[in-house]
Amino acid sequence: MSELQPIPDGPLKTGFTTGACATACTKAALLALITQQKVTAVQIILPGGQEPSFELISCDLNLLSCACTTRKDAGDDPDVTHGAIIGAAVSLNHSGKITFLQGRGVGKVTLPGLEISVGEPAINPVPRQMMQNACKKLLSEYQLEHQGVDIEIFVEDGELIAKRTLNERLGITGGISILGTTGIVTPFSASSYIASITQGIDVAVANAAQELVINSGARSEKSLKLLFPDLPEFAFIHYGNWIGETLEKIAQSPAIKKVNLGIMLGKSVKLAEGMLDTHSGKNTWNKEFVWQMAKDAGYPEEQLNKILSFNMAGRLTELFSFASAEPFYQALLKACYENCSALIPSTELVLFLISREGNYIQYPNEFS
């Protein structure tokens, strides 16, 4: 997962999840198989009651099976699966059960802690239920209730797309996950990112992790991995901007005994003031707060006033040498520490303030 992108101005277009696309392809393929007539578009029912239509790219039909594909439209969300071709191949079985098979480009679960059992294709519960409902309705309409359905979901280039996600860290190998709880993608939605945080912590706990390294994204994590070479991949969690939600989840997981929190300077000045959601689109850094913190640390008026002229918090390194002994950073990290430790009072907490060059200041330290 890459660093978070800024939210554009103006109204944003919603899109559809991989789960909704897979459901549309499943319904279309089963309808075509039953009627032996190719389908070009299909309408599905989402969990919220909406009934969107999906255009199909292909419908490959024979007497025993049918495979349909559609192209995912994520709207204005910067989703790595936007534009991906998602498909479903279905065939009838005599077991009376609806079964899910792993097609190419769809991952397989290999670690405990997820909602799907180890060995199963990475198709989440809500998309599974949507596909089951669509199949059962069609089977009932055509008096085929005694039949079962084998559903194989596939994603073109899914293995390559998965490399841009955190799937391997969660033990999902071979492709992407089929996701979604509403069927609708809300652009730049916090809910999907927070769900990935929760999922990551669940996997870590299920695999006996007692120590986590939480960080804002790939850049800060690169530095932190050098400090914790012995920790497994699943012990590293991206909090993005949602430090509060991440720590609250950790507080619910008593198996976690220690948390190492990495943070860049721009987010740290917000966290020091108590902003637990550090997205630039919601919160900007408070120059007056930083000015007062530096004043309380004993800096002269001439140095303090330069803070008010800065357009970015990253420029604070021009005033304060990036070193553990620098009082400004001690004051900054103390405030961050107090705000974070209040959320995880039973867990050991260590902070790492990371510079653009990858250097770090640890807190607590000998100057604390």
C-alpha positions in Angstrom: 0.0 0.0 0.0 1.5 3.3 -1.0 1.4 6.6 0.9 -2.0 8.2 1.0 -3.1 10.5 -1.8 -4.6 14.0 -1.2 -8.4 14.3 -1.6 -9.3 16.3 -4.7 -11.8 19.2 -4.5 -15.3 19.0 -5.7 -17.9 16.2 -5.8 -16.6 12.7 -6.2 -18.1 9.8 -8.1 -18.8 6.6 -6.3 -18.0 3.2 -7.7 -18.5 -0.5 -7.1 -16.5 -3.0 -5.1 -14.8 -6.2 -6.4 -17.5 -8.1 -4.6 -20.3 -6.3 -6.5 -18.5 -7.0 -9.8 -18.0 -10.6 -8.9 -21.7 -10.9 -8.0 -22.8 -9.4 -11.3 -20.6 -11.8 -13.3 -21.8 -14.8 -11.2 -25.5 -13.9 -11.8 -24.9 -13.3 -15.5 -23.0 -16.5 -16.0 -25.6 -18.6 -14.2 -28.5 -17.0 -16.0 -26.8 -17.6 -19.4 -26.0 -21.2 -18.4 -29.6 -21.9 -17.4 -31.2 -20.2 -20.4 -28.4 -21.1 -22.8 -28.5 -17.5 -24.1 -25.6 -15.1 -23.8 -26.1 -12.1 -21.4 -24.8 -8.6 -22.2 -25.9 -6.8 -19.0 -27.2 -7.7 -15.6 -28.8 -6.0 -12.6 -27.9 -7.1 -9.0 -29.2 -6.3 -5.5 -26.7 -4.7 -3.1 -26.9 -5.1 0.7 -28.4 -1.6 1.0 -31.2 -2.4 -1.5 -29.7 -0.5 -4.5 -30.1 -2.3 -7.8 -27.2 -1.2 -10.1 -26.7 -2.6 -13.6 -23.4 -3.9 -14.9 -22.3 -4.1 -18.5 -20.4 -7.3 -19.4 -17.3 -7.5 -21.5 -17.6 -11.2 -22.4 -20.0 -14.1 -21.9 -18.4 -17.5 -22.9 -21.1 -20.1 -22.9 -21.3 -23.8 -23.5 -23.7 -26.6 -22.3 -21.8 -27.3 -19.1 -20.5 -23.9 -17.9 -20.4 -20.2 -18.5 -17.8 -17.5 -17.8 -18.7 -13.7 -17.7 -16.5 -10.7 -17.2 -16.9 -7.0 -16.4 -14.6 -4.1 -15.8 -14.5 -2.6 -12.3 -15.3 1.1 -12.0 -14.1 2.4 -8.6 -15.4 5.9 -9.4 -13.0 8.6 -8.2 -11.4 6.4 -5.6 -7.7 5.8 -6.2 -8.3 2.0 -5.9 -5.6 -0.3 -7.3 -8.3 -2.5 -8.7 -10.0 0.3 -10.7 -10.3 -0.8 -14.3 -9.5 -4.5 -13.4 -11.4 -7.2 -15.4 -13.2 -9.4 -12.9 -15.0 -12.5 -13.9 -16.9 -15.6 -12.7 -17.1 -19.1 -14.2 -20.1 -21.1 -13.1 -21.3 -24.7 -13.5 -24.1 -26.7 -11.9 -23.4 -29.5 -9.4 -25.5 -32.2 -7.9 -24.6 -31.6 -4.2 -27.2 -28.9 -3.8 -24.5 -26.6 -2.4 -23.0 -23.3 -3.6 -19.2 -23.6 -3.5 -16.5 -21.0 -4.1 -13.3 -21.9 -6.1 -10.1 -19.9 -6.4 -9.7 -18.7 -10.0 -6.6 -17.1 -11.4 -5.7 -13.7 -9.9 -7.7 -14.3 -6.7 -5.7 -14.9 -3.6 -5.8 -17.8 -1.2 -5.9 -17.5 2.6 -2.8 -19.0 4.2 -2.7 -17.4 7.7 -5.3 -17.5 10.5 -7.0 -14.3 11.7 -9.1 -13.4 8.7 -12.9 -13.9 8.4 -12.2 -16.6 5.8 -10.7 -20.0 6.8 -7.1 -21.0 5.8 -7.1 -22.7 2.4 -10.2 -20.8 1.1 -10.2 -18.3 -1.8 -10.0 -14.8 -0.5 -13.6 -13.9 -1.1 -15.0 -12.0 1.9 -18.3 -13.0 3.7 -20.5 -10.2 2.3 -19.6 -10.8 -1.4 -20.1 -14.6 -0.8 -23.5 -13.9 0.6 -24.4 -11.6 -2.3 -23.4 -14.3 -4.8 -25.3 -17.0 -2.9 -28.4 -14.9 -2.8 -28.2 -14.2 -6.5 -27.7 -17.9 -7.3 -30.5 -19.1 -5.0 -33.0 -16.6 -6.5 -32.2 -17.8 -10.1 -32.3 -21.4 -9.2 -35.7 -20.9 -7.6 -37.1 -18.9 -10.5 -36.2 -21.8 -12.9 -37.3 -24.6 -10.5 -33.7 -25.8 -10.0 -33.6 -25.6 -6.2 -32.1 -29.2 -6.0 -29.0 -28.0 -8.0 -25.9 -26.6 -6.5 -23.5 -24.1 -8.2 -19.7 -24.1 -8.4 -18.4 -20.5 -8.6 -14.9 -19.7 -9.7 -14.0 -16.0 -9.4 -11.0 -14.8 -11.4 -9.3 -11.5 -12.0 -7.1 -10.7 -15.0 -3.6 -9.7 -13.9 -4.8 -10.2 -10.3 -1.3 -11.5 -9.2 0.3 -8.2 -10.4 -2.4 -6.0 -8.9 -1.9 -7.8 -5.5 1.7 -6.7 -5.4 0.4 -3.2 -4.9 -1.6 -4.2 -1.8 -0.8 -5.6 1.6 -2.3 -9.0 0.8 0.9 -11.0 1.2 1.5 -9.5 4.6 -1.9 -10.8 5.6 -1.1 -14.3 4.3 -3.2 -13.9 1.1 -1.2 -15.3 -1.7 -1.7 -15.6 -5.5 -3.9 -12.6 -6.1 -6.3 -10.0 -4.8 -9.1 -10.3 -2.3 -12.8 -10.0 -3.3 -14.0 -7.3 -0.9 -16.9 -5.1 0.0 -19.6 -4.7 2.7 -22.0 -2.5 0.8 -21.0 -3.1 -2.8 -20.3 0.6 -3.2 -16.9 2.3 -3.2 -17.0 5.7 -1.5 -14.0 7.7 -2.8 -11.3 8.2 -0.3 -13.4 6.4 2.3 -11.8 6.0 5.8 -13.9 2.8 6.4 -12.0 0.7 3.9 -8.6 1.8 5.2 -9.6 1.3 8.8 -11.0 -2.2 7.9 -7.5 -3.1 6.5 -5.9 -1.9 9.8 -8.3 -4.0 11.8 -7.6 -7.0 9.6 -3.9 -6.6 9.9 -4.0 -6.5 13.7 -6.3 -9.5 13.8 -3.8 -11.5 11.6 -0.9 -10.4 13.8 -2.7 -11.5 17.0 -3.9 -14.8 15.5 -0.2 -15.6 14.6 1.0 -14.9 18.2 2.6 -11.5 17.6 3.2 -9.6 20.9 5.0 -6.6 19.4 3.8 -4.4 16.5 5.4 -1.7 14.5 2.8 0.8 13.3 3.6 3.5 10.8 2.0 5.9 8.4 3.0 4.1 5.2 5.7 2.7 3.0 8.3 5.5 3.4 8.4 5.5 7.2 8.2 1.7 7.3 11.3 1.4 5.2 13.3 3.0 7.9 11.6 1.1 10.7 12.2 -2.3 9.2 16.0 -1.7 9.6 15.4 -1.4 13.3 13.2 -4.5 13.6 14.7 -7.1 11.2 13.5 -10.0 13.3 9.8 -9.1 13.3 7.6 -10.9 10.8 6.0 -9.1 8.0 2.5 -9.2 9.6 3.8 -7.3 12.7 4.1 -4.1 10.6 0.8 -2.2 10.3 0.1 0.9 8.2 -2.1 3.3 10.2 -2.3 5.9 7.3 -3.9 8.8 9.1 -5.9 6.9 11.6 -3.7 6.7 14.6 -6.6 6.8 17.0 -8.5 3.9 15.4 -5.3 1.8 15.2 -4.5 2.3 18.9 -8.1 1.7 19.9 -8.0 -1.7 18.1 -4.7 -2.5 19.8 -6.2 -1.7 23.2 -8.8 -4.4 22.5 -6.0 -6.9 21.8 -4.3 -7.7 25.2 -1.9 -10.2 23.5 0.0 -7.1 22.1 2.5 -6.2 24.7 4.6 -3.5 22.9 3.9 -1.0 20.2 6.5 0.9 18.2 5.0 3.9 16.5 6.8 5.5 13.6 5.7 9.0 12.5 6.9 11.7 10.1 7.3 15.3 11.3 4.2 16.6 9.5 1.9 14.2 11.2 3.7 14.5 14.6 2.8 18.2 15.1 -0.8 17.3 14.6 -0.7 14.3 16.9 1.1 16.4 19.5 -2.0 18.7 19.6 -4.3 15.7 20.0 -5.3 15.2 16.4 -5.7 11.4 16.0 -6.8 11.7 12.4 -3.9 13.4 10.7 -5.2 13.7 7.1 -4.2 17.0 5.5 -7.7 17.3 4.1 -9.2 17.4 7.6 -6.6 18.9 9.8 -3.8 21.4 9.1 -0.9 21.9 11.4 -1.4 24.6 14.0 1.6 27.0 13.8 0.5 28.8 17.0 0.4 25.6 18.9 3.9 24.7 17.7 5.1 28.2 18.4 3.9 27.9 22.0 5.4 24.5 22.5 8.8 25.8 21.3 8.4 28.9 23.6 7.8 26.6 26.6 10.9 24.7 25.6 12.9 27.9 26.1 13.7 29.1 22.5 14.2 32.8 21.9 11.6 35.1 20.3 13.6 35.5 17.1 13.7 31.8 16.4 10.0 31.3 17.4 8.7 33.9 14.9 10.2 32.0 12.0 7.7 29.2 12.8 4.8 31.4 11.8 6.3 32.0 8.3 6.6 28.3 7.4 4.1 26.8 5.0 5.0 23.2 5.9 5.8 21.5 9.2 8.7 19.8 7.5 10.6 23.0 7.4 10.9 22.9 11.2 14.2 21.1 10.7 15.5 24.4 9.4 15.1 25.8 12.9 15.7 22.8 15.1 18.6 20.4 14.5 17.1 16.9 14.0 18.7 15.3 17.1 17.6 13.5 20.2 19.1 16.2 22.5 17.2 19.0 20.8 14.6 20.3 23.3 12.0 21.0 20.6 11.8 17.4 19.6 11.7 16.2 23.2 8.7 18.4 23.8 7.0 17.4 20.6 7.5 13.6 21.2 6.4 14.0 24.9 3.1 15.4 23.7 2.6 12.7 21.1 3.5 10.1 23.6 0.9 11.3 26.1 -1.8 11.4 23.6 -1.1 7.9 22.3 -0.3 6.2 25.6 -3.7 7.3 27.0 -5.3 5.0 24.4 -3.2 2.0 25.2 -2.4 2.3 29.0 -1.6 -1.4 29.4 0.8 -1.6 26.4 4.4 -0.5 26.2 4.8 2.3 23.7 7.9 3.6 21.9 7.9 6.5 19.4 10.2 7.0 16.4 10.1 10.4 14.8 11.5 9.9 11.3 13.1 12.5 9.1 12.8 12.8 5.3 16.3 11.3 5.1 15.3 8.2 7.2 17.0 9.3 10.4 15.0 8.9 13.6 14.6 10.1 17.2 13.4 7.6 19.7 11.2 8.4 22.6 11.5 7.7 25.5 15.2 8.1 25.5 18.0 9.4 27.8 16.9 12.9 27.3 13.2 12.2 28.3 
